[in-house]
Amino acid sequence: MTSELERNRQRVKQLLEKPGNGKCADCGAADPEWASYTLGVFVCHSCSGLHRNIAQISKVKSLLLDPWSSSELEFIDSVGNNAAKAKYEKLVPAFFYQPTYKDCLLLRDQWIRAKYERKEFMCVERQEAYSSGYREGFLWKRGRDNGQYLSRKFILSEREGVLKYFNKHDAREPKAIMKIDSVNATFQPAKIGTPHGLQITYLKDNSTRNIFVYHEDGKEMVDWFNGIRAAKLHYLQVAFPVSPNSELLPKLTRNYLMEGYMEKTGPKHTEGFKKRWFTMDDRRLMYFKDPLDAYARGEVFIGNKENSYTVLPGLPPNIQGYHWQFGITIVTPDRKFLFACETEQDQKDWITAFQIVINRPMLPQEYSVEALFKRKP
């Protein structure tokens, strides 16, 4: 005779096969192995840990290892991921970043809290912190020269189309004004060394400027991030009035295609190779002496194959002065750039990142950017 435990295990398998239940309700990871028996959703192992942060709302159990009662299974069967999403994600703004399993812990934690704890997407009045078009507050900002984090006042104004910060709390004039069209924001907890670390970049005379900030309150930091996305979407909707949101949303913020150390040599290929931190940001390859430098030591525009840009494994013959053995040559219409990677896997990863960009057709505005690079001294 089949035991109740065995019957319930069979029931769990059947529930996972229902539409929507085969992926984590919060991050989209495949094959969730946990469920919240108070919310009625199926979640992955990682998100189940974040649900424990809101234990007064969500109680989770392993689908495979924990015993399930018939009443608990009846409840999650009556809800399920699709119905829960329809309820808790009903009013998610178009600009709001919905994290996946690839994103940092902070974004996923605050997404879960926003949905179930604060119920922000069931009532638009609860979205004021990032939807109002204006935000003002203090963030810890890394000093450009000394690396110290100091409290700085930041203002985000959708009406002015800018993000600005002030060096002194009572200063009338901002230290920097960043036009929202060139602003990008990406969470970088490992690089910055704090779980809430955000890297903000903007263009100044066609050169990239980095600002590193954080706040002790995770919600505060994610609200700034989504506030920037909201202001950017408003700018793009005005600039490109006939473009659908589906075209504009990928342009709000972006993660880097690739980051890490490589060795490089100079334009004459006779200097010794030097270890530098490289960042591949869309078509901009930037290198820094230190990952947290405010300015890049140099930037290279990577075009597409139709315009004579190619990436090759290895280095030309007779090249000397490198310590790492796994070379990469980038050929542009003007010159060759030579790099060396520490491991073969690094070499493969960088070549893949370069090929993604080189194989992609160039947009009209990217030709304008390429022309600016060619005019650089």
N, C-alpha and C positions, 0 to 999 in steps of 0.2 A: 504493500500500500504506500502511495507517494505521500511523504511527509508534507506538512504545511510549509516548512522551510524550503523544500525543493519546489513546491508549487509556486511559492513567491519568487524564487530565483527565475523560474521560467517566465513569470509575469514581468519581471524586470527586463528580461531580454525582449519581450514583446513590446514593452513601452519604449525601449530605445529605438525600435524599428518604426515608430510612428513619425510622420513628417515633422521636422524641426528638432527632434530629440537626439539626432545623431551627431550634433555639434554642440559644443559648450554654449550655453545661453548668453554668456558674457563676452567671450573672446573669440568664439568661432572655432576653437581647436576641435579636431575630429575625435570621435569615440570617447565621450565623457564617461568617467567611471565613478562619479559622485552625484549626489542629488540633494537639494534642499527640500526637506519634507514639510517646511512651513511656507515656502514660497511656491513649491511645485515645479522647480526647474532642474534640469540636468546640467552639470558643470564639470569642467576638467579638474584635475588634482590641484593645479596651481590656483585656480579661482576659488576652489573650495576653501583653501587657506585664507583667502581674502574675505570670504563669507563669515569666517569665524570672528573677524573684526567687528561684525555687526550681529553678534550672537543673540541679541535681544529681538532681532527680526528674522534672521535666517539660521536654521539648524541643519547641519549637513551630516550625511552618512555615506560610507562607501557602498556602492551598489553590489560589490562582489564580496566584501569581507564582513560587512555588518548585517545583523538580522533585520528584516523588514516585516512589519505587521501588515495585515490585509488592509487596515484602515489607512495607513500611511500610503500604501500603493494606490488605494482608491483615490486619495487626494491628489497625488501627483499625476495620476491618469486624468483626473478631471481638469487639471490646469495644463501642464506641459509647456515646452519652450515657446511655441508659437503664440499661445494665448497670453503667456506672461509678457512677451515682447509687445503684443498689441496693447497691453495695459500699461506697462512701465516705460515703454519707449514711444508712446503715442505722439508726443509733441517734441521730439528731439529736433532742435534747429538744424538747418541744412549745414551750417558751418561747424557744428559741434563735432569734435574729433571722437570717433568711436573706435577705441583701441582693439587690436587683435592680440593673439598670443605672442606675437613678435615684439610687442611694445613693452616698455619698462613697467615695473611694479606700480609706480605712482599713478600712471595713467589708468591702469586697470583697476586699482583700488578705488580711485576717485570716481570712475565710471560706475562701479558697483554701488558705491555709497550714494551717488547722485540718483541712481535708479530706484533703489529699494529703501534707503534710509531717509534721503531728503525728498524723494519723489518729485524731482525737478521737472520731469518730462510728462507729468500729469497735470501741470498747472504752469502757464507761461510766466505768471507773476514770480515764480521761484527762480527764474532765469535772469533776473535783473543784473546780477554780478558780472555777467559777460555779454549781455544782450543790449545794454543801454546805449552803447556807442561812446561812453566816456568812462574812464577808470583812472583813479588816482590812488597812490599808495607808496609804501617804502619797501624796497628790496635790498638784500645784501648784494653788492656789486664788487667784483674782483678788480683791484687796482691794476692799471696797465703796467706800471713799472715795478711796484713792490709786491704784487701778488696778495696783498691784504684785502679782506672783504670789509667794506664799509657800507653803512646804511645810506641809501640814496633815494631821493624822491623821483618817482616815475609817473608820467601822465600819458595816457593813451587817448587820443581824440579822433574819433571817426570823422567829425565835421571838418577838422583841419587836415585830416589824412596823415597824421604823424604820431610817432612814439617819441617821447623826449624824456631826458633825465637831468637832474640838477645836482651839482656837487655839494651845495649847502641847502639845508632845509628851508632857509628864508631867502634863497637866491631868486632874483626876478628873471634872470636870463638863464636858459638851459645850457648845460655843458655840451649836449649833443641833440640835434634834431634829426630823427630818422624818418624819411618818407616811407609811408606804409607800403608803397608799391614794391620797394626793394627789400622790405623786412622779411626775414625768415626766423622761425623759432623751432628748436628741436631739443628734446630732453636728452641730457648727456650725464647721467648719474655717475657712471664709471670714470669718465674723463675728468669731471669737475670734482668728484670725490664726495658728493653728498647725494642722497636719494632724490632730492628735490631740485637738482641742478639743471638750469635751462641755459642753452647757448642761443643768444640772439645775434643775428648777423644783418648787416645792411651795407649798401654800396655808398662809398664816398669817393668821388672822382673815378668811378669804375674800378675801384679797389675794394676788396672785402674787409670790413671791420668787424671784429668779434667782441661781444660783450657777454660775460659769464655772470649769472645771477642765481640766487636761490632765496627761499623763504622757509621758515620753520614749519609753517602751516601748509600741508600738501594741497588743501582745497584752494588756498590763496594762489598758489603757483599755477595750478591747472586753470583757474579762472582767468589769470593773465594770459595764459596760452590760448584759451578759447576766445578771449576778448580780442587778441591780435587777429585770430582767424576771422572773427565777425567783421572787424574793421577792414580787413583785406578783401573779404567777399563784397562788402559794400562798395569799395573802391573799384573792383573789377566789374561789378554790375553797372556802374556808371560809365566806366571806360569802354566796356564791350556790351552795350545794351541788348544786342540781338543774340548774344551767346547764351546757351542754356546753362543752368547750374552744373550739369554733368561735366561740362568743359572747364568751368571755373574752379570747382571744388579741389581738383588735384593741385591747383596752383597756390592754395592758401598757405600751406607749410609743407616742408619736405624733409625727410631724413636723408643723410648723405649716402651716396651709392657705396662708398668705401672709405675707410680711414685706416691709417697705420704707418709704421715706419718703412721707409725705403732709403737707399743710398742714391745720391745724384752727383753728376759732374756738371761742369760749366759748358757754355756754348762751343768752346774750342775743343772740348773732349780731351784736353791735356791735363787739366787740374785733377787732383786726387778726389775720389768720391767722398762725400760727406753724408752722414746720417741725418735725415730730416723727417719730420712728421708731415704726412700728406693727407689731404682731404679732397675727395672727388665730390663736388657739389654740382650736380647736373653737368653742364659742359665746362665748368671751371675746375681745373686741377690746381690746387694751392699747396704750397709747402711752407712749413714753419720750423723754426729752430726748436720750439717747445709747443706741445699740443695746446697750451693755454695762452699763447701769444695773441695780442690784440690785432696785429696786422700780419699778413703773409709776407714772407721774404720774396715770394714770386708767385705769379699766376700764369697758367697756360690755358689757352682756349682749345678745346677738343671739338673739332667739327665732325663732318660725316664722310663716309668713304667716297661719295660722289665728288667731293671737293679735295681729294688726295690726302685724306687723313687715314693712316693705318697703324695698327699695333702689331709688333712682331716679338716672339719669344727670343731671348738671347741678345747679345751685344755684337756690334761689328767687330771684325778681326783686328788685332793689334791694339785694342783698348786695354789700358792698364789702370791700376790705382784703386780697384774696387776690392772690398773684403768679402761681401756676400756674393754667392755664386750664381744666383738665378736672375738673369738679366731680362730686361724689357726695353725695347726700342719703340718709341712713338715717332712716327714720321708725319710731319705737317708740311704744308706747301713751302714753308720758309726754312725749316731746319729739322734736325733729329734731336730728340730728347732721350737721354740714356739713364736708366734706373737699374738698381740691383736689389733683389729681395733676399731675405734671410733664409726662407724655406721655399720648397717647390710649391707647396700649397698656397703660400702668399702670392707667388708668381701667378698661379692659375686664377686666384681670386681677383687680382688686379687686372689681369688680361680680360677676364669675363666682364668686369665693371667697365673697362675701356671699350670693349666691343659693343656693349649695350648702347653706349652713346654714339659710337662711330656708325653703327648700323641703323640709327634712327634718323629719319629725314630732318633737315634743319627747318625751323620755323622762320618766317620773314624777319621777326624781331631778333632772332639769333644771328642773322647776317649783320645786323647793325652792331651787335655786341662784338662779333668777330672783327669788324672794321675798327672798333675802338681799341681792341688789343693790338692790331697792326700799327696803330698810330702811337702806341706807347713807346717811350724811348728805350 
